Amino acid sequence: MVVLAQPPVVDQIPLLRSPGPRDSFVGVPVVDLSRPGAARAIVDACERFGFFKVVGHGVPAATMDRAESEAVRFFAQAQGDKDRAGPAYPPFGYGSKRIGLNGDMGWLEYLLFAVDDAASIPDACAAPALRSALNEYIAAARGVAVRVLDAVAEGLDVAPRDALSGMVAAGTGSDQVFRVNHYPPCPALQGRGSGCTATGFGEHTDPQLVSVLRSNGTSGLQIALRDRDRDGAAQWVSVPSDRDAFFVNVGDSLQVLTNGRFKSVKHRVVTNSLKSRVSFIYFAGPPLAQRIAPLPQLLADGEESLYKEFTWGEYKKAAYKTRLGDNRLAQFEK
Ligand code: GA4
């Protein structure tokens, strides 16, 4: 019998040029949620970058630490035990390397959860200690998303102030998703040249309203600046990690609700060749039946929506038919 050697798994993952120290982005807007002026600062950051860092959030370090150590414990298990918590599709659970349903691959393993209205993951989805640590964390992350969306409404002078946060708050039937990503170091890259790294999570925008991310102290997250370089190429910059802060992404739905005044931020994660990265992302999606259209108060006289009408449920269904890096909003532009 002839046994054919499998190509190394890393060969199935798109390689990227490694970010150099010059690419570290010192200009990430920092918003202190506990200070007056936060609403204005958030709107400014959403307009310029679709991305910002949140400090002064009041979420106890213990909540983050407990969730992180339970997640690390989960990923440290034998592969067979982790596989028993999967697959991630359908509907939710443990996944490794495959992202979505259409062939995207990344150098990561993850847990993906549907979150119910009480900000809890389903009972069967994780062992009790992990579930309880994650539920506490998810409730806190939802709180941050609600405060951020209240601040967006305030900064844009939209009434009522819960016009956006009301799509996510408890009791609204919002469509929330939570994921824990683990990016192991990628030793197979050593020897391929210092400029080479693997894609952890390929470039994409998030379909929801906003996403709230927190990671351990390992770098890897990059965002694309709104301005392209002189050759028209995306300018990727590395976001310095901060385990005490949250990072907020504007998603496609908030882009539409602001009629393009905010743009969803393109982002990706590259592997760190030496250190594991663990990140938590809470995706604040509206209820499935929510109509996604520009808030009337944000349209100037005679200004029309740039987008065709759709509900969040319709957008989500369309999103799952796309590849990660696709421009998902393009099919809804007028
Ligand atoms: C990107 C944001 C969230 O991680 C996610 C992702 C989802 C998935 O991993 O299942 C998608 C991706 C995300 C958008 C396009 C589709 C669906 C993978 C993919 C190729 C959970 C989400 O809601 O949309």
Residues whose N, C-alpha, C, O or C-beta is under 5 A from the ligand:
A	BS01	GA4	I99 G100 L101 V177 T205 D206 P207 A319 Y320 T322 R323 L324
